[in-house]
Amino acid sequence: MHLAGGGVRVVEDGEQDGEQVVVTVAAGEPWDGLVARAVAEGWVGAEALSGIPGTTGATPIQNVGAYGQEVAQTITSVRVWDRMLRGERVFSGEDCRFSYRHSRFKADPGRHLVLDVTFAFGRGAESAPVSYAELARTLGVAVGERAPLAAVREAVLTLRRGKGMVLDPADHDTWSAGSFFTNPFVDPDGVPAGAPSYPQPDGSVKTSAAWLIEHAGFGRGFGLDRPGSRVSLSTKHTLALTNRGGATTAALLDLAREVRSGVWDRFGIELVNEPVLVGCAL
């Protein structure tokens, strides 16, 4: 089921810097339109999530995140239709069980239909503290500092375009489902030499799926040189599996399996797909 109806309802508005604005957003509301409005109106907390295609109702499913922000930081509740109980339920942000690209909704596929999402944004002219180093460098600020909301949005859009992550009908690198594999969490001694390393509170370490793919021998554009190939890794970003025109699901999944197997053979780390697969499996 696809809910096409949109709408944004302001539930509570502090109207001054430092005070919250609470908004309830219909599931069918386009996500990037909501982010653009948030930036224009001084709602703080979604600016680094600019340029992500799809609907607002999809964002809590996998706890959408990018450039140091994720929706778990601002979601206060999610209203759903529970197909098992055949009725509406409202989950608080805590009850959504958000984690890295995951939630209770993703853990129980097919059960919950998101109806609307309620966010609590800060109020102000500047962003939340910038926590992503690449974004901070682009903005010319130190990690942990703030920047004007509009500047953060434009910087994120520029970075995403450079990686083929803003939809463009003329650019086949953008014909993808975004990053196909999540960044894996491994034991500290399981991080390959030279790989990015981000220690986690539980003692594990997050490393880069893109680095693993590239160093396993799958460079940007991998697959383009194969006669008749309709799929390849993006020429801009190794995490994206792209449709070069007329591709089939089977061909895309074959490429995904090849990459996943290559990373396992080289590093002993299993990559996990980020998009939810419907009617097929890796």
Secondary structure, 3 states (H helix, E strand, C coil): CCCCCCCEEEEEECCCCCCCEEEEEECCCEHHHHHHHHHHHCEECCHHHCCCCCEHHHCCCCCCEECCEEHHHCEEEEEEEECCCCEEEEEECHHHCCECCECHHHHCCCCEEEEEEEEEEEECCECCCCCCHHHHHHHCCCCCCCCEHHHHHHHHHHHHHHCCCCCCCCCHHHCEEEECECCCEECHHHCCCCCCCEECCCCCEECCHHHHHHHCCCCCCCCCCCCCCCEEECCCCCCEEEECCCCCHHHHHHHHHHHHHHHHHHHCCCCCECCCCCCCCC
